[in-house]
Amino acid sequence: MNYATCSKDACKGKSMSLGLCQKHYSITLARPWTFSCNYCGAETTRNARVCPRSCSKACQTNAGLDRRAKTELTVAYLAKDAKGVIRALRNRSVLDPSGCWSFISKSDAKGYKRVTVAGVSLRPHRLAAQFAVAGFSDSLPVHHICANASCCNPEHLRVVTSQENTAEMWERRSFEKRILALESALRRVDPTNPMLA
């Protein structure tokens, strides 16, 4: 029976997770590792099995990411309390020196953060725009003036038309940078590909 083998040295064990067999996976998790806290930025060393995002529970709670903060956003959203929604979004974000409120959650395939509010998955920047940016419409894009896709600071958001949003992306040359990166990757894999001509 064919199966993927462990990627560690000359191990022939069956790959279970992260390309490692059970033995090497357990060893990797047992090692301490150093990371930066997602909330205060402090360097912390922990056992990898913990898989933390914060240096302590207190730091996570202070950042507003405990159950109360999640409930605060849902309650404000359902009550259509604009100030409450914006306050809850700010409490669940890392405040950057640039003024960005970098929302803390997983990103979707397009690089935008997601938050579940009252059973509905939403993008925090659109939620902030809905309650605090003039001219918001479900059919119009919300543009990040700061170019930070995880930012939900209403002062960094602007409702624009699709044409304005595309023009801004072109201005930042994001498409061009992406094409260059893809061409570089293709050149490493298949240097004779006709698309590179």
C-alpha positions as CSV (number, residue, x, y, z in Angstrom):
1,M,0.0,0.0,0.0
2,N,1.4,3.4,-1.0
3,Y,1.4,6.2,1.5
4,A,3.4,9.4,2.1
5,T,6.4,9.0,4.4
6,C,7.7,11.2,7.1
7,S,9.7,14.2,5.8
8,K,12.2,14.0,8.7
9,D,15.7,12.7,7.6
10,A,15.5,9.0,6.5
11,C,12.4,8.1,8.5
12,K,10.1,5.7,6.7
13,G,7.1,6.2,9.1
14,K,3.7,7.1,7.7
15,S,3.2,10.9,7.4
16,M,0.4,11.9,9.8
17,S,0.5,15.7,10.1
18,L,2.7,18.5,8.9
19,G,4.5,15.9,6.8
20,L,5.7,14.1,9.9
21,C,5.1,10.7,11.4
22,Q,3.5,10.4,14.8
23,K,6.9,10.1,16.6
24,H,8.5,13.2,14.9
25,Y,5.3,15.2,15.2
26,S,5.2,14.6,19.0
27,I,8.9,15.5,19.3
28,T,8.3,18.8,17.4
29,L,5.3,19.7,19.6
30,A,7.2,19.0,22.8
31,R,9.9,21.6,21.9
32,P,9.6,25.1,23.3
33,W,9.3,27.8,20.8
34,T,9.4,31.6,20.9
35,F,6.7,33.8,19.4
36,S,5.4,37.4,19.6
37,C,2.1,37.9,21.4
38,N,-0.6,38.9,18.9
39,Y,-2.0,41.4,21.4
40,C,1.0,43.2,23.2
41,G,3.9,42.1,21.0
42,A,5.9,40.7,23.9
43,E,8.4,37.8,23.1
44,T,7.3,34.6,24.9
45,T,8.6,31.1,25.0
46,R,6.1,28.3,25.4
47,N,5.7,24.6,24.7
48,A,4.5,24.2,21.1
49,R,1.6,21.9,22.2
50,V,-0.1,25.0,23.7
51,C,-0.3,26.7,20.3
52,P,-0.9,30.1,21.9
53,R,-1.6,33.5,20.3
54,S,-1.1,35.5,23.4
55,C,1.6,35.7,26.1
56,S,-1.0,35.2,28.9
57,K,-4.8,34.9,29.4
58,A,-4.7,38.3,31.1
59,C,-3.2,39.9,27.9
60,Q,-5.9,38.2,25.8
61,T,-8.6,39.4,28.2
62,N,-7.2,42.9,28.2
63,A,-7.3,42.9,24.4
64,G,-11.0,42.3,24.6
65,L,-10.9,38.8,23.2
66,D,-12.7,37.0,25.9
67,R,-16.2,35.7,25.7
68,R,-17.6,39.0,26.9
69,A,-16.0,41.0,24.1
70,K,-17.5,38.6,21.5
71,T,-20.9,38.9,23.1
72,E,-20.5,42.7,23.2
73,L,-20.2,42.8,19.4
74,T,-23.2,40.6,18.9
75,V,-25.4,42.5,21.3
76,A,-24.4,45.9,19.7
77,Y,-24.9,44.5,16.2
78,L,-28.4,43.2,17.0
79,A,-29.4,46.5,18.8
80,K,-28.0,48.5,15.8
81,D,-25.8,50.4,18.3
82,A,-23.2,52.0,16.0
83,K,-21.0,53.2,18.8
84,G,-21.2,49.8,20.5
85,V,-20.2,48.0,17.3
86,I,-17.3,50.3,16.6
87,R,-16.1,50.0,20.3
88,A,-16.3,46.2,20.1
89,L,-14.4,46.1,16.9
90,R,-11.7,48.3,18.3
91,N,-11.5,46.1,21.5
92,R,-10.9,43.0,19.3
93,S,-8.1,44.7,17.3
94,V,-4.4,45.4,17.7
95,L,-3.9,49.1,17.6
96,D,-1.0,49.9,15.3
97,P,1.1,53.1,15.6
98,S,-0.1,54.0,12.1
99,G,-3.7,54.2,13.5
100,C,-4.8,50.9,12.0
101,W,-7.1,48.7,14.0
102,S,-5.8,45.3,12.9
103,F,-8.7,42.9,13.6
104,I,-7.6,39.6,15.2
105,S,-9.1,36.6,13.5
106,K,-8.5,34.2,10.6
107,S,-8.3,35.6,7.1
108,D,-10.3,34.4,4.2
109,A,-8.9,33.4,0.8
110,K,-8.7,37.0,-0.3
111,G,-6.7,38.1,2.8
112,Y,-9.6,39.8,4.6
113,K,-10.4,39.0,8.2
114,R,-13.7,37.4,9.1
115,V,-15.9,37.6,12.2
116,T,-19.1,35.7,13.1
117,V,-21.8,37.9,14.5
118,A,-25.2,36.5,15.4
119,G,-24.4,33.4,13.3
120,V,-23.4,35.4,10.2
121,S,-19.8,35.5,8.9
122,L,-18.9,39.1,8.1
123,R,-15.8,41.1,7.2
124,P,-15.0,43.5,10.1
125,H,-14.0,46.4,7.8
126,R,-17.4,46.2,6.1
127,L,-19.2,45.9,9.4
128,A,-17.3,49.1,10.6
129,A,-18.3,50.9,7.4
130,Q,-21.9,49.8,7.7
131,F,-22.1,51.6,11.1
132,A,-19.7,54.5,10.7
133,V,-19.0,55.4,7.1
134,A,-21.3,57.7,5.1
135,G,-22.7,56.3,1.9
136,F,-22.3,52.6,2.8
137,S,-24.2,50.1,0.6
138,D,-24.0,46.3,0.4
139,S,-23.3,46.7,-3.4
140,L,-20.4,49.0,-3.1
141,P,-16.8,48.2,-2.2
142,V,-15.2,49.5,1.0
143,H,-11.7,50.8,0.3
144,H,-8.8,50.7,2.8
145,I,-7.0,54.1,2.5
146,C,-4.2,52.6,4.7
147,A,-3.8,49.5,2.3
148,N,-4.1,47.2,5.4
149,A,-6.7,44.5,4.6
150,S,-7.1,43.6,8.3
151,C,-7.8,47.3,9.4
152,C,-11.3,48.1,10.6
153,N,-10.7,51.7,11.8
154,P,-13.6,53.7,10.2
155,E,-11.3,56.6,9.7
156,H,-9.3,54.4,7.3
157,L,-12.3,53.2,5.3
158,R,-14.1,54.8,2.4
159,V,-17.0,53.7,0.3
160,V,-16.1,53.8,-3.4
161,T,-17.4,52.6,-6.7
162,S,-16.0,49.4,-8.3
163,Q,-14.1,51.6,-10.8
164,E,-12.5,53.7,-8.1
165,N,-11.5,50.6,-6.2
166,T,-9.9,49.1,-9.3
167,A,-8.1,52.3,-10.1
168,E,-6.7,52.5,-6.6
169,M,-5.4,48.9,-6.9
170,W,-3.8,49.7,-10.2
171,E,-2.3,52.8,-8.7
172,R,-0.7,50.7,-6.0
173,R,0.5,48.4,-8.7
174,S,-0.7,45.4,-6.7
175,F,-1.7,43.6,-9.9
176,E,1.7,44.2,-11.4
177,K,3.5,43.0,-8.3
178,R,1.4,39.9,-8.2
179,I,2.1,39.1,-11.9
180,L,5.8,39.5,-11.4
181,A,5.7,37.1,-8.4
182,L,3.8,34.5,-10.4
183,E,6.1,34.9,-13.4
184,S,9.1,34.4,-11.1
185,A,7.6,31.2,-9.6
186,L,6.8,29.9,-13.1
187,R,10.3,30.7,-14.3
188,R,11.7,28.5,-11.5
189,V,9.4,25.6,-12.3
190,D,9.3,25.8,-16.2
191,P,11.8,28.3,-17.6
192,T,10.8,27.5,-21.2
193,N,7.1,28.1,-20.7
194,P,5.7,30.2,-23.7
195,M,3.8,32.5,-21.2
196,L,7.2,33.9,-20.2
197,A,8.1,35.2,-23.7
